Amino acid sequence: MRRLSAILGCLALVAPTVAACGSAPAPEATSARTPPMGWNSWNSGIPLSEQTVEQTIDALVSSGMRDAGYRYVNLDNGWSASHRDADGNLQADPARFPGGIAAVATYAHDHGMLLGLYASPSYELCGLGIANASAGHESADAATFARWGVDYLKYDWCSTDTDHSDEVNRFSTMRDALRATGRPIFYSINPNISGDPGARTDYDWSGIADMARNSIDLVPLWRSQFRQDGPVFGVKEQFDAAIPLASRSRPGYFNDPDMLVAGISWPDFLNSHPGMAETLAGQVGPSMTADEQRTHVSLWAMMAAPLLAGNDIRSMSAQTRDILTNRDIIAVDQDGLALAGRPLAGDRRVMVKPLADGSVAVAMVNPDSQPVTIATTAAAIGLSPTACYRVRDLWTHTDSTTTGDLRAGPIAPHATVVVRVEPRCG
């Protein structure tokens, strides 16, 4: 019955980018030219099981998120059994995944989506049993992922007792193992849980992975009350940490400021992550406002960052859905140049991102607690002089023209106006 339901669901698909399915493959997971989009289970707190993953896939389809570009369904830590099988291979928890990961991958592929998994070379900090650490098992584990039909691997360091050269070696070993399988598997690494602070920003990981985390974990707050070294960041701190790495972003390699936290309240996050309660003791909300969530998604798009939703898709509000599926904003993130935008030297509230068609995306961000008006010019954002510019507001979806002046305001506290400026009118 489940297989029949999947086929009937596929017959109803109308999006031109999704093949008629049943047995049709999902979009191929290649070395991506634009940042990955999808969903990751960690921030949602959803207990992982075959049922909850299939429910999430169904919700990604019915909500329109899949058709907006959210294709990866990534199972973070918590999918595996506590021990390997008799042959020494990784295995899913048999009670929660009776059909195994291959069955979940098939369900994702039949719905025009791609499946991702979480693993680590170590086990000390991320709740993995020592038997499940991939160090020394890279070839076998990569072959298992490929056999199951996995399309994405998040490889998390999870150890402080190491040095940078060991980290580089371990991440490179898994890279080589994934390539040796012959299956295109997107490779995302997190080198930031380590004893070497320089691993965060001083090393360019683009020769090893398709994507690397910039910094420590992001939580659903506008600003964290912790210091610059964490243990977690709010949106403002995570953005500030990402900007110095902008030059590394390009087609095929992306900086990762962590998963999206739009649609997740601070109390819900704490309730679903009881193990973090002591670490985050004293951290006070409030939850992010709608304006702050729009700013969050806008800044990630301007940075050419991955758009990996972390909320519970099955129960998200219409407001969250509309924020996440804004196709004008998504187009900025998915632009073919894959350039990360940069703040203007003269006004860091103005962020500029050149786009492949010759237009420029401009985000005017109010970081203050009072409304402000922000202004710049077409010349200041790098456009050549012309008689007229077309300006599209990417949140209101309205169009206007200007002879060169760009002004927005009053902009509410922590809100952002994002425009696409083209050197033409009409």
Disulfide bonds with the S-S distance in Angstrom:
Cys10-Cys21 1.96
Cys126-Cys158 1.74
Cys388-Cys425 1.48
